[in-house]
Amino acid sequence: MAMRPPVGAPTLNRRTRILLIAAGVLVLLLLGGSRLITLYVDWLWFGEVGYRNVFTTIIFTRILQFLLGAVLIGGAVALSLWIAYRFRPVFVPVSGPEDPIARYRTVIISRLRIFGIGIPLLVGVIAGLAAQGDWQTVQQFLHSTAFGVTDPEFGIDVSFYAFELPFYRWVLDWLFIAVTISFIVALIAHYMFGGIRLTGRAGQVSAAARAHLAVLAGVFVLLKAVAYYLDRYELLYSTRNPTFTGATYTDLNAVMPAKLILLFISIICAAAFFVAVFRRNLQLPAIAVVLLVLSSVLVGAAWPAVLQQFVVAPNANEREAPSIQRNIDATRQAFGLTQDKVDIQ
């Protein structure tokens, strides 16, 4: 039996649809016309100076990043919507004749293709436009070259910090965005389809909704563990001490161990969320989250502050001497002021 649109739902005739499509095309031409002209002028200029292959590389990289960003974010949103609809409860009690959620649910189901395709497509296009702007980060990673100089803390070539680490952080940030948007979309979709019901003080969550949200939360915490791992390398950019740039005594002896501790706690917390997929009780992941938050405050913030205040501050010249010497050595090497090239008198 064919479903009828809900009472009061607006309908569009053929003429109105044609006018809306024409208006959309006109807006696209107005917004993109000047951009196309600028693109063509740049194409001519790069060709005139003999570097058109550079311009085509930039364009190709931005197009590819647009597609990957759109597929990643749009696909994640589409997957969350599909799971919420596919595993929705068969029967959803209606709280009353004027239940607004029931009306919205009827509208969504009657236009399922519009919402199921339109929302991921719109979100994907926005994400793609944002992703294509960081083409320099990708190209620097793809064409990274060793500097032949290693850092004194990890013994890694300095090119890792110039070319590779920014790319890893960029990818991680987009994975965070994908998981966060998927979680929000899943939360709203499960609520709309009846998987989450706000009844009384506690509410009700279906097994499918609980498993879906628990997996997304677990993936988010796993990504946080990766972020803690990368944070260790970014300590070499620290500006905690205003007199020099680099890892200070507190960074090396408090913050860096704290990052490793938080990394392992994040893995445990993620495992708790994955276990919650098979258990009805959410007490275990709740305890894990509390443990992660407390550890972030005590180990990640309080302990470095205490060490800085009571160990480093009273004798800063001695404590920071190795870090300052590292900064001086790196500065001299960067400017070519090494001992074999300078005669000190």
N, C-alpha and C positions, 0 to 999 in steps of 0.2 A: 504494500500500500504506500503510495507516494505521500511524503510529509508535506504539510501545508505550512507556510510561513506563519509565525506567531502574529496574533492580533496586534495591530498598531505598527508592525514593521514596515518601514518605507520601501517602496518598490520603484525601480528606475525603468522608464520606457527606453525605446531604442534611440530616440533623438537625444535624450539626456545623456545616455552613455556615450554617444558620438561626440557630443559637446565636451564632456569630461575628458575623453581621450585626446581630443584636439587641444584642449587647454593644457593638458599634461605635456604633449609634444611641444607646444609653444614655450612653456616654461623651461623645458630641457634645452631648447634652442637658444633661449635668452641667456640661460646660465652657462651653457657650454660653448656658445658661439665665440665669445672672446677668448676662451681657453684654447679652442682649436686654432684661432688666428695666431695666438702667442706660440703655440706648438709648431706651427708651420714656419714662423719667423725663426725660431730657434733651430729648426731643421736646416733652413737655408744658411744660417750663420755658422753652425758647426761644419757644414759641408764646405763653406767658403774657406775656413781656416784649416781644413783637412783633418778634422776630428769627428766626423759623423759617426764613426763606430763607437765613440764614447757616448754620444747622444743616444744611439740605438740601444746600447747596453743599459743606460739609465731607464729608458722607456720600457724595455723588456723586463727589467728587474721590478719596476713599479707595477707593471701589469701582472706579473707572476705573484708578487706579494699581495696585490688586491684580490686575486683569485684564491690564494691560500688563506688569507684572512677571512674572506667571505665564506669559504667552505668550512673553515674551522668553527667560527662563531655561529654562522647560520645552520651548519650541520648539527652542532651541539644543541641549539635551540629546537630544531626539528626533531631530534632524537628524544629530547625531554618531553615535548608535546606528544609524540607518538606513544611513548611509554605510559604517560599519564592517561591517554585516551584508551590505549589497548588494554590496560589492566585496571580500568575504572570499575567501581562496584556495579553489580547488575541492578540492584535496587537501592535508590537513594531516597530516604524519607524526606518529605517536604514539611518544613516547619509551619506552614500556613498558606492560605490562598494567595497572600501577597508576598510570598517569599521571593526576594529579588534575585537570589542566586539561581533559582529554578528558571526564571525567565531568561536570564543571561545564558544559562546552560542550553536552553531550547534554541536560542538564537545561534549559539556557537555550533551546535550539532546540525542545525539546518543549513548552515554555511560553513561546513567543516573544511572544505577545500580552500576557501578564501582565507580562513584563519590559519589552517595548517601549512599553507604554502606562503601566504602573504607575510605573516609575521617573521618566519625565518628568513625570507628573502629581504625584507626591509632591514632587519638587524644585520644580516650578512653584508649588505651593500654599505651600511654605515661603518661596520668593522673593516671592510676592505679598503674604504677610503682612508681610514685612520692608519691601517697597516702599511699602505704603500708609501707613506711619507718617510720611513726609516730605511730607504734603500742604501744609504751610505754605510750603515752598520752591517748590512748583509754583504755588500761588495768588499768591505774591508776584511770581513771574516773569510770570504772566498779567496782573496788575494793576499792573505797575511804572509809576512816575510819575517824570518827570525832576525833578531837584533844582534845576536851573538853576545848578549849580556844577560846574566841571570840575577834575580833578586836575592838578597842575602837571607831571607826568611824561609822561603819554600824551595829555592833553587830552580825556579822556573824561568824560562826565557822571557824577557820583558815584553816581547810581542804578544804574549798571552794576555797581558793586562791592556794592551792597546787595541787588539783586534778581536780576540776570542771571547774574553770575559764579557764585554758589552753585548756581544751577540747572544751568549748563553742567557744573560739577564733579560734581554729583549724577548727571546723565545719563552722564558719562564713567565714573564709578565703577561704575555698573550694567553698562555695556558691558564694562568690565574683568572684572567678575564673570562675565558670560555667556561671554566668550571663555576665561577660565581654567577654569571648570567644563566647558565643551565640550572643552577640550584634555585634561583629566584623564579625562573619560568616554571620549573617543576613544582615549586611550592604553590604558585598561583593556579597552575593547571590542575593539580590534584585537589585543590580546594574547589575549583569550579566544577570538576567532574565528580565530586563527592568522596574522594579518597581521604580528605581531611575535613572533619566536621567539628565546628565549635559548639559543642553541646555541654552545658554546665561549666564547671571550673576546669576540668581536665581536657575535654575534647576527645575525639576519636580519630585514629590514624589507621588506615588499612595496611595490611602486610605489604602490599606492592608499593604504596607510598613511602612506608618506613624504609623498605629496602632501597628504593630509588634514592631517597634523600641521604641515607646513610652512606651509600657508595660515593655519591658526589662529595659529601663532607670528608670521607676518608681520602679521596683523591686530592682534595684541597689541602689537607694536612700533610700528605706525602709531598706535595709541591712545596709546602712550607719547609719541610725537612731539606729539600734541595736548595731552597733559598738560604737556609742557615749554613749549608755547606759552602755556597758561593760567597756568603758574607765574610767568611774567613779571609778570602783573598782581597776583598774590598777594604779590609782594615789597613792595608798598605796605603790607602788614600786618606787615612784618618787626619782630621784637623782638630783633634781634641786639644793638642797643645798649640797655642797660637803662634809660637815662635818658629815652628817648622811643620812640614807636611810629611806624614808617614806614621807608621805604627808606633805608638807610645808604649811606655812600660805597662800602663794599665791595659792597653789593647792586647798586648802579647801575653800578659800573665793573668788577666781576668776575663776580658771579652772573648778572646779566642777559645779558651776552654769552655766558656759558657755556651758558645755557638755549638760546640760538639755535644755538650750535654743536652741542649735543646733539640738538636738533631735526633738523638736517640729517643728522647721523650716524644717527639713528633711521630716517629715511626711506631712507637707503642700506642699512641693515641689513634693513629690511622688504623692499626690492627683492631683496636676496640670498636671502631666504627664498622669495619668489615664483619666482625663477629656479630654486631647488632643486626646484620641482615638476616641471620638465622635465629635470632632470639627476639621475643616480644618485649623484653625489658630493655629500656634505654638507660639503665642506671650505669652500666659499665662505660659507655662513651661519655656520659655526663661527668663521671669521675675523672676520666682521662682528659677532658677539656679543662676541668678545674685545675688538674695537675699541671697542664701545659701553661695555663695563664699564670698560676702562682710561680712556676719556674721562670717564666719570662720576666716577672717582676723582681723576684728575689735574686735569681742567678744572673739574668741578663741585664738588670738595671741597678739593683741595690748593691750587689757585691762589687761591681766596678766602681761605683760611686764611693763606697767605703774605702776601697783600696787607694783610690785617687786622693781622698781627703786625709787619710791617716798614715799612709805609707809613702806616697809619691810627693805630696805637697810639702812635708817638712824637710825633705832632702831631694828636691827636684833635680839639682845639677848632677848628682851622682846617679840617680835612678834613670834619668833620661839621657845620660852620656852616650850609651851605645846607639840609641835611636838618632840622636843628633849627629853622631859620627857617620851613620849610614846616610843621612840626608846630605851631609857635606860631600861624602865620596860620590854619591849619585850626581850631585850638582856639578862637581868638578869633571866627572866623566862626560856629562851631557854637553858641557862647554869646551871639552878638550883640554882641560887644565890638569892633566894627570902628571904624576911626578917625573915621568920620562920626558915631558915637554916643557916643564917649568923649572927654572933655576931659582930656588928660594934663598935669599941672602938676608 
